[in-house]
Amino acid sequence: MQGLERRNRLLEIIRLRGFASVDEIVRELAVSESTARRDLDLLEEQGSARRTHGGVLYVGGFAAGEVGGRQPAHWAAKQAIARRAVAEIADGETVLLDGGTTTYEVARLLVGRSLQVVTNSLPVANLFASESRTDLVLLGGYVSPRTGVCLGPYANELLGRLHVTTTVLSAAGISAEGLFNAHLLLAETEQAMLRAAGRVIVVADSSKFGRKSLTLVAPLDSIDLVISDAGLSSDWQTQITAAGPRLLLAEPTEGEAVVAPPVATPPSRRRPA
């Protein structure tokens, strides 16, 4: 694998995960540790990544040669969803962000805003760590080496003491039953995030709908707002709005989002136990 191709692959790995350890990079790229570290140094110089102890955080940018591939279109949808989501968040709010890839895009657009940010994601926290206009609270606990996300009983305990204006969550899958996640411990932490929120926004591209994963995080009627892309089918639009949440659709190729027909919103939502 040539140097440019290898670095493009490296950037793709950390972009999709948010965080990757040096050991993971060495193993997946089949390179020496010294080669991996040189590539990481170069990506950091370019502003695409930031080195941390034992790994690297994604901070933005795309690998060269990706235009026209499958991932850019998918990523464009995530970015459009993120743009629509930040328009729903007012300055002065306390916003809780999980560690999903779409949520990371939301976080990038919130940098520089006057907010309180609570997160269990090291990559998200890294965006705000030196931002004087944002108060940052990082939840503790077990750190997943694959995603750089804190989870488990310590994170859940702290969440039980907090109240935030808005929780923004991503999803591994969404079905008629509700929101799903592939990681049991992370699902428990996300349930605690729901309980801490005055309002819950779920950001998920249209490929996530009709899919289930290991654990049901919450039923649809515990969500206040779902933001997806314009590729979401009319059947799913109907199912989501019928279940109670407001639905907004973001068009990646348009500057303005397409809003689904409004539906009556119950005055209060049942939160998952």
N, C-alpha and C positions, 0 to 999 in steps of 0.2 A: 504494500500500500504506500503510495507516494505521499510526500509531506502535506500537500494541499488537501488531498483526498482524506488523509488521516485526520487533519485538523477540522475539516468539515464534519466528519463523522463524530469527532469529539464534541464539537459544539452542538450537534444534534442531540447527543446523549444528555448533556447537561441542560440543554434547553427543555427537553421533554420531562426531565426529572426535577429540575430546579437545583439539585445538589447531587454530586457524585464524588465518591472517595477515590483517592489515587489508586488503591488496590482494584477497585471496579474498573477503572480506565485501563490499567495495565492488562487486566484479564480480558476485557472485551475487545480491546484493540490489538492484543497480542504484541505488545511492545515492552521495552524495558522501562523501568521506573524513571530513569534519567531522561529518556525520550518523552515520556508522558509529562514530566515536569517542565521540560523545555517548551513543549506545545502549550501547556497551561500558562507559562510565562508570556508567550506570544499573544494568546487570547486575552490575557489580562492587559497587556500593553494596548491592544486594539479596543479595549473597553467592553468586550463581550462577556467577560467572566471576571470573577474576583477570587483569588486564592484564599483559602482558610486553612486552619490546622488540619491536615490530613485529607483535604479535598478541595473542591471548587464550587462556587455558587454561580448560577446564571444571572447576568444582569442586563441582557438584551442583545439583539442582533440576530442575523440569520447567516447560515452557512452559505458560502459562495456556490453557485450552480444549482440552487434549489428551485429557482423560478420555473414554473411549469410542472413541478412534481406534485404529488398528492398532498404532502404536508403543508405547503404554503396556503392552499385553499382552505384547509382545515384550520390553520392558524389564523387566517384572515377572518374566519367566522368567530373565533375566540376573541380576536381584537375588537371586532365590531360589537360583540356582546359586552365586552369590557367598557367600551365607550358609552354604550347605553346605560350600563350599570352605574358608572360614576356620575352620570347626569341625575340619578335618583338620590344621590348622597349630598347632603348640604354641609357646608362648613360648620364646624363646631360639634358635629356628631361624634359619638364613640362608635367605631366600626370594628367588628370582629371578623377577621379573614382566615379562612382555612388554607391548606397548602396545595390546592389543586392548580393545574396549569392555567385555567381560565381565571381563577381568582388571583393568580400572580399577575396576569395582565391588568386586572382591576387595580391591584396594588401599585403597579408601575404608573398608572394614570393618576393615582391619588397623591403621589409624591409632590411635596410643595404645598399641599392644602393644609389648612388649619383644622386639624382633627386629632382625636385620640384614637390610636390604632392598637388593637389587641390581636395577637396572632400566636399560633402554635408552630409557625413555619419559619425556619432559619432563613431561607431565601427571601421571604417577605420581610422579615425583621431587618435583614441586611439593607433593604432599600431605604428604610426609615432611620437607621441607626445614627446617621450623622445629620438628620434633617431637623433643624431647630424649630420649625413651625409645627412639628408633629410630636405629640407625646406618645411614646411607644411602651407597650407592656408585652413582654414575651413570656408565654406560658412555659413552665418547666415540665419535666418528666422524662420518660424514655425517648431518646432521639432515634428515629428510624434512619439507618445508614443509607437506605435507598432514596429517600425523599427529603431528608433533613427536617422532618416534622416531629414535634414533641407530642406524645400521647401517653395514655395510661392514667393511673389513679391520681398522681400528683397534679397533672394538668386538669383533670376532672374536678378535683377538690378546689383548686383556685377558681375555676369557672363557676363553681357553685356560690362563690362569694361576690361575683361580678354581675353587673347589669350593663348592657350595651344598647345603644339606640338601634343598631342594625347589625345583623349577622349575615355575611355573604359566604355561601357554601357552593362548592362544586359537587359533582356526582359521578360515580362510576356507571350508574344506570338509573333510568327512571321508567317505572311501569305504572299501570293503573293502581297498584298497591301503594306506590310512593317512591321515595328516594332511597337508593341502594349504594352501599360501599363494599369494596372487596376485602377490607381489613377490619377484623372484629374490634380490635382496640381503638382504631381510628373512628369506627362507627359510634362507639360509646362516647368518645370525646366530642364528636359532632352532635350527638344527642344533648350533651351538656351545653354546647354552644347554642343550640336551639332554645333550651330552657333559659339561657341568660339574655335572650334577645327580646326587644320590644317589637322588632320587625325582622322577618327572615326573607332574604333574597337568594334564590338559587340561580346560578349561572351555568348553563349547560348547552353545548352545541347540539344540533338536531340528531347527530349520530348516537347520542346517549339514550334517546327515547326508544321504548320498546325493549329495553335490556334490563336484566336483573343481575345482581351480583350476590356475594355471600350473605350480606346482612342488610336487613331493612332498617334504615336510619330513622325515617319518619314518614307518616302518611301525607298525601298531598294536601289535605286540609289543614295541616300545621304550617304550611308555607304561605307567605303573603304575596310574593311576587316571583314569577318565573321569567327569566330572560333567556331567549334562545335566538337562533338565526332564522332567516327567511326560508330556509330549507325544511323547516318543520311542517309536516303534513297537516292538511286541514282536519283530518281525523284526530290527530294529537292535539291540535289547537282546541278542538271542541272538548276533548276529554279533560284537558288541564283546566280550562275555564269552568267547566261543569263541576269540577271537584272543589272549586272555591278560589284558588289563587288568581290574581291578576296576571295577564300574560303580555309581554312585550317581545316583539321580534325585531332583530337588528339585521340590516342588509349590508353585507361586507362591501359591496360595490357602490353603495349609496351613502351619502352623508347623513341621511336621516333614517331613523328606525321606523318600521312599520308596526303599528299598534293593533293588536287584535281587538275585536269588538268587546266593549266593556260588559262586565257582568256584575251582578250585585255581590258585594263583599260582606260577609258576616261581621258584626261589630267586634267579635273576639274569636280567637283561634284556640283550638285544643292543642296543647303541646304534648309531645310524647313523654311518657313517664320515664 
